[in-house]
Every structure is written in C-alpha cells, then in structure tokens.
C-alpha cells in the first residue's frame, strides 16, 4: 500500500476519534473533575447553598457508603448558613457517589448520568465519585431552612434506596 494511502487512513482514524471525543464531552465542558455537560450544578440556587472552602467548615461529618446500598448516617441536621465538610468513605467494592442537592438538582444529575459511560468519574461542586476503599470530601455552605437529599446516582443504587436526607434548620 502506498505511503500516502496509509497516511490518509491514519488521518481518517484520528478525525473519527476526535469527533467521538467531542461528541461524548471528553473535550470541553464534558465530564471529569469539576465538569458536567451543560454546566450542570455550577450555579446552585442560593436557597440550596453553595460549595465552600474546607478551611471554612464549622464541622466535619463522616458518611459511609456501602454495597448494601446505604449511607450511614441516613439523616443529617445542619443549620442555615452552616458550612460542613462531608468526608465520605466507600466501604464496599462498588463505585458509589455522593450528590448533594434539592429534588431538581438530583433529577438534573440523574438525567446527566444517563449519557455517561459506566464508571466514569464526574466530580462537580456538589457531587463526588468514591472508588472502592477510597475517601473523598465535599464542602458545602447551606442556604435557607428546608430539606436537601444526598443520593448515589450510580445506576441502580438510588432505586435500591441509596439516599439520605439533610434537614436545614
């Protein structure tokens, strides 16, 4: 096969790979640490709260995620305006995630997860992926009084009951 034909075939493959990567969001605003398609969760409503600097945390709350599809504790109480760092440990052998937000944010995250390849990490300002045996942190300054959820959106986990509630007083 002539060299120019080989170069043309290789260039064609490179173009196809780049187009696939662009389409799946690997380049640009796609998934990865601190990124989500369409900027999801980057600007939560003030009532929900906002990401915070761990150095500003009023307290630290340890949470464990297990393969029994549970978080421990299942219920957490915080004060409006309080800054909390959640230290989430995955005690199992499956990948889990901890996503903090109101019902609308949870639905938005669930919808985004449908377009993501299985097992792809996608930490955002309100969500962390925790590999088996690992511990990750997320810090949050809570907004107004109300209720938020923390949920694992790994396929099938939320449906199996892997969620908890945060009461903001």
N, C-alpha and C positions, 0 to 999 in steps of 0.2 A: 504494500500500500504506500503510495507517495506521501512524503512528509507533510505536504500542505493539506492532504485529506485527514491525516492524523491530528494535525493542529486544529482543523475545523471541527472535528468530532469532539476533541477535548474542550474547545471553547464553547461548543454547544452544551456539553455537560455542565460546565461552570455556570453558564447562563441559567440553566434549568435549576441547579442547586440554589443559586442566589434568588431566583423567583420564588422557590418553595420557602426559603428562609424569610423572605419579605412577607409572603402570604401568611405564614404561621406566626409572624410577630417576633421572630428571634432578633431581628434588627429593629431599631427604632423604639417605639413605645410598647413593645410586646411584654412577655412575661420574663421575670427574673427578679433579682433583689430590688425592691422598691419600685417595680414597674408592673403595670397591668394594662391590658388592651383598653384603649379609650380613656386612660387616666383614672380608672375606677378607684374609688376610695381616697383620692388625693386631697379632696376638699370636703371632709365630713361637715354636716350641719353643726352650727355652734351648740345646739341643744344636746347633741350627742357627745361633744367634746372634741379633743384633738390629740395628735401624737405629742409626746412630751420628751424632754431630755431626762434620761435616767438619773442624772445628778439632782434633779428637782423633785424626785419621788418622795412623797410623805411616808410611804411604806412600800414593802415588797410582799407580794402574795405568791406563794408557791402553789402551782397547779400541776397535777399529774394527768397524763393522757395514757389510757391503757387499751390493749387489744380487746378488752371486754366492752369496748365502745362506750366508755365513760370518762368523764373528767371528775377529778376529786380536788377541791370541793365542787359540788354541783350548783351551789348558790353562794353568792358573794354580796356583801353590803359595802358601799362606799358613800362618801359624802359629795355633794355637788361641789365642784371646784377642786376636789382632791386629785392629786397625781399619784398614780400607782404604777409600779413596775411588776408585771406578771413574769414569773420565772417558770416556764412550762417545760416539764421533763416528760419525755416519751419513754415509758417503762416497758413498752412492747416491742414486737418485731415488725410491725407495720408502720408505714409513714402516716403521721397524723398532722393536723393543722389546728391552729387556734385563731379564729377570726372573731373579732370584737365588733359589734355594731347593732344598730336597730334592725327591725324586720326588713326595711327597704334595702339597707346595706347588705344584709345577709342574702337577700334574693339576688341582688346585683352580682355578688360574689359567686353564688351558686350558678348563675347564668354564664359567667365568665369561665368557670371551671369546666363547663360542657365543651368548650373549644380548646382545652388544654390537653396535650399528650399526658398519659398516665405517668405519675411520679415526678413531673416537672416541678421544681421548686419555684415559688412565686411570692416571696415575701413582699408585703406592702406596708403602708403606715399603720394598718390595723389588723394585719394578718401575718402569721409566721408558719412556716412549714417546719416540722420537727422530725428529723430522721430517727430511726430506731436507736434507742440508747442515748440520744442527744438531749441537750437542754438549750432552749432559746429564750430570748427575752423580748418583751414589747412593753413600752411605757406609754401611759395614756393619762391625760388630764380630763377628768369627767366634766360634762356640762351640767345642764339643769336636772332637777329631780325627775325620775322616771325609771324605766326598765330597759336594759340592753341584754343582748344574748352573747354568749361565746359558743362557737359551733365549729365542728370539724367537717369540712366540705369534701374530704377525700371521698370518692364515690362509694355510696352505700353507708357511710359512717353516720351522717346526720339522720338518715332514715332509721338507723338502728338505735338511735337515742343519744348520740354523742353530742350533747349540748348542755349548756348551763345558763344560769340567769344572774345578772348583776342588777341589784336594786340600788338606785342612786337616791339618797335621802337629803 
